[in-house]
Amino acid sequence: MSTIKYSVLDLAPVLEGGSPSESLANSRDLAKHAEKLGYTRYWLAEHHNMPGIASSATSIVISDIARATNTIRVGSGGIMLPNHSSLVIAEQFGTLESLYPGRIDLGLGRAPGTDQLTAAALRRTRRTDAEDFPQQVEELRTYFDPSRSEQPLPVRAVPGEGLNIPIWLLGSSGYSAQLAGQLGLPFSFASHFSPDNTLPAIDLYHRSFKPSDVLKEPYVMVGVNIIAGESNEEGQYLASSLYQSFLGMMRNKRGKMLPPVENMDEVWTPIEKQLLQQQLGSSIIGGPEKVKEKLEIFLGETGANEIIVNAQIYDHDKRKASYQHVANVMKEINA
């Protein structure tokens, strides 16, 4: 059995009673912690118009995290490419790679990462451009490697051109899975909020995969919510902040991350509970022993080469402790 890598997905949560400045400071601290624990990469996600997420200017936050660390890879999980011109992303990530050589990842998604009105404000048009995603990806790759074009490029990405920046495709359905396979790129699936599509998408990626100059064999990273406490009871208590965040999105009342509560049945309705438990069905919550048991099953089912762990925990020290537990579990599993 090959070693399974483990990484961090950080949404830079803004806490109730806190500020984006405090959130970004917590991200710096967590990244240093993750580096010491042996995590492979630290990714940040692009979201907009969300009071509870501070990583909207994703490239800037990536630079801040890379500057605060030394060896861990830092990147996007992901950049929502339809929100941007390919040239801008090539220049931004070319700059990041120039500042932090050999440490930058570029994960790309095709969703807006926000609502349609905000997407229109970002793009200055109501057209979503999601169907242009394959062309945008090719355009971006050509800015990094002009030899992909039969004609000399009239516009060049500086910095960017000639740099080797790993590109990943991210998805929560089969679309990006198939595209990643056809292009021979690594694929990351968002099982942390789309559990029902996980196995079909991974299967489609493997069946679609064509070896490339980037990858000879498929490489799958799977996103998973893991909230590890000192006990199963503490894990469930800490997870109530995650539940409340998703409940807020379900009710179209997006706000800052709320502190945990003792009894979620006082917060959600039975129908909401059922819907949320389905949407968060792949989440792994509990004490270290339960986390190990569930994680071994999850890894066996998905065949993942790597997991990227999202831990939406209100208390920063408890969040760091959760990532410590996960690192310990992964070292046991890999042993």
N, C-alpha and C positions, 0 to 999 in steps of 0.2 A: 504493500500500500504506500503510495507516494505521500509526501508531506502536504497537508492542506494548509494553505496560508490563511491568515485572518487579518482583517482590516477594519477601519472605522468609517462609518458614514455619519457625518455631523450636520444636522440641520441648524446649528447655532441657535438653539431655542432661547427666546426672550421670556424671562420668567415674570409671572404676575408680581408686581411690586419692584421689578428690575428694569434695566435699560439695555438697549443694544450694545452700548459700550461695555457693560458688565458681561453680557453674553459673549462678546468677542474675546474678552479677557479669559473667560472660562474655556473657550475653544483653544486658545493658546496653551493654557495650562493642561488641558486634556490631551492635546497633541504631544506635548513633552512627556506626559505620563505614558501614552500609547507607545511612543518610541522606545522608552525604557522597557516596556513589557513585551517587545518583540513584534508588534503589529507591523504589517508590510506597508500599508498605505493609509493615508488620511484624506478622505474625500469630503467635499462640501457641495451642497445642492443649491441650484438656482431656483428661488421662489420669489414672487413679487406680490405686493399689496397684502402681505400677511403680517399682522402685528406681532406674531409669535415666532418669526423666523428672521434672523439678522444677516443672512448670507446672500442677499439679493445681488450685491456687487461681487459676484463669486470670484472673479480673477483677483480682485484686490485682497479679499480674505485669504485666498490661496497664497499670495505673496507674503502676507503677514504670518501665516502658519509656517511656511517654508523658512522664513527668516528666524523664527523662534526655535526651529529644530535643526538637526544636523544630517540625519541619514534616512529617515522615513520618507517614502514617496508621498507627494502631495498633489491632489488633483481635483477634478470636478466629477460629481456624481449626481447630476451632470450639468453641463451647459446645454440649455434648451436652444438648439441651433436655429430654429425658425424665428427666434426673437432677434437674431443678429445677422449682419452680413458675414459671410465666410472670411472676408479679408480682415475684419476687425478681430475675429477670434484667432486667426492665424498670427496677427501681430501681437495680441495679448499673450498668447501662449508661447509664441516665439520669444517674447520679452521675458516671460517667466522662466523658460528653459535657459535663456542666456544668463539670467541671474542665479539660477539654481540648477546647474547642469546635471543631467542624469537623474533628476528627482521628480519630474513633472509628468502627470498623466492627464489626458484629455478625454473625459467621458462625455458622450453626446447623446442627448435625448431629442425627441421630436414633439413632445407635448409642450404646451405653453408655460407650464409651471405656475399658472395663475388662472384667473377668470378671463372671459373673452373681452370685456371692456378694458382690462389692464393690458391684455395682449395687444389690443388695438393702440393703446397709448404707447406701448413699447415700440411697435412696428410702424406706427402712423398709418395703419390701414387695418380694416376689419378682416382682411383675408388671412387665413391662418398659415398658409404656405406649408402645411404639414406634408402634403403630397410631393412637394419639391425636395423633401429631405434627402433622398438618394443623390440628387444632383448637387445639393449643398455640400454633402459629405465629400463627393468627388472633387468639387471645387476647392474645398478646404485642403484636402490631401494634395492637390496639385500646387497650391500655394507653398506647401512645405517641400514638395518634390516636383519642380517644373518639368522634369523629364517625362511625367505622366501625360503631358500635353504634346500633340504633334506640332503645334505652332508655338513660337516664342510668346511668352506671356507679356501683354502690354502693361500689366500692373503686377508689381512684385511685393511680397510681404517681407518687410525689413523692420525688426528681426523676425525670423521665421523660416525663410527660405534655406533649405539645406539642413535643417535641424531634424533630428530623429525624436519625435514626440509620440509616444504610444497613444493611439486612438482606440477607444472602446466604444461600442454601441450599447446603449442602455434601453431597456424596455420593460413593459408590463403586459405585453401581449405577443402574438407571434410575428408581428410586422418587423420589428427590429431584429428579432431572433433570426428570421430568414435572411434579412439583408446582411447581418453580421456573418452568417455562415457563407453566403455567396461571395462576400468580399474577403473571407479568410481573416476576420478581425476577432479579437476577444469580445465576449458578450457578458453583460451583467444584467441579471433579471431582478425585478423589484418584487420579490416574494413577500417583503414586509408589508405591502398593502394589496397585493394581487395574488394570494396563495393558490387560488383555483387554477390559474393559468400557468403555474410554475412548471410542472412536469411536461405539459404539452409544448410549451415554448422551448424548453431545453431539448426535448426530443426533436423538434423542428430545426433548431440550430444545428444539432449533430447531423441530421439527415441532409441539411442544406450545405454543410461545410465543404469548402474547397480549399485545399492547401494554398498558401500564398507566401510571398517573401516576408510576411510578418509572422505567420504561424504555420507550422507544418501539421499540427493537430488542434482540434477544438480546445478552447479554454473558457470555462464558465465560472463566473463569480455570482453568488446569489446573495441578495440583500435579505437580512432577517432581523426582526426585532428580538433582542435578547435582554431581558431585565433580570439580573441575578442579585438576590439579596443574601443575607446571612442564613435565612431560612425560607421555606416555601411561603410562609405567611408574610414575611417582609417583602419578598418578591412581588406578591400579589398587591400588597399595599402600595409599593413604589409604582407599579404598572397602572394604577388608577389615574395618574397624570396623563399617560399615553391614551387611555380610554377617553378621558375628558377632551383631549385635543381632537381626536377623531369624531367624538360626539359633537363638538363645536362645528366642525366642517359639515357634518350631516345636517345640523340645524341651521347652516349658513350663518353662524355666529362665530366667526374666527377671531380669536383673541390670543392673549399671551398664555404661556403654559401655566396651568393651575397646580397648586400644591396637591399632594395625594389626599385621599379621603378613606375613611375606614370602611364605608359601605357604599359601593357603586349602585346598589339597588335603590338607594335614595336619590340617585342622580338621573339614571336612565329609565326608560320604560321597558317592559318586557320585549317589545318588538325591536326597539333600538338595541337592546342587549344582544338579541339574536343576530341582527344585521352586523353589528360590530364584531361579534365573535366569529362570524363568517369572514369578514374582511381582514381580520387580524388572526386568522386561523393558524398561520404558520409561526406565530409568536411563541417564543420560549421563555417561560416565566417561572421563577422559583428559586430555591436554594441551589448550591453548587452541584449536589448529587442529581437533583431533578434536571438541572440544565444539561449536565453531561449526558444523562439518559436520553433526553429529547433531542439533543444536538447530534448524537450518534445516529439516531433514527433518521433525522433530517438529512444528514450527510449521506447516509446510505441510500435514501430515496432519490436524492437529487444528483448524486455523483459529482457534486461541486468540486472544482479545483481550489476554490477559495470562497470564503464567506466575508461579507462586509456587514458589520454589526451596527445597527441603529439602537441607541438606548435613550429613549425620551424619559429622563428622570429629573425631577424638579431639584432635588438637593445635589449640588455639584460634587460634594465628597462621596455621596452614595453612588453617583454616576461613575466616578473614578473607580470606586470599589467594585462596581458591576463589571467594568472592563477588566479589572484585575482578576475577578473570578473567571471570566470568559477566557482570558489568556491562560490561566492555570488549567482550565478544562481542556483547551485546545492542545496544550503541551502534553497532557495525559493521553489524549486521543491520538496524537501524532507519535507518541512513544510506543 
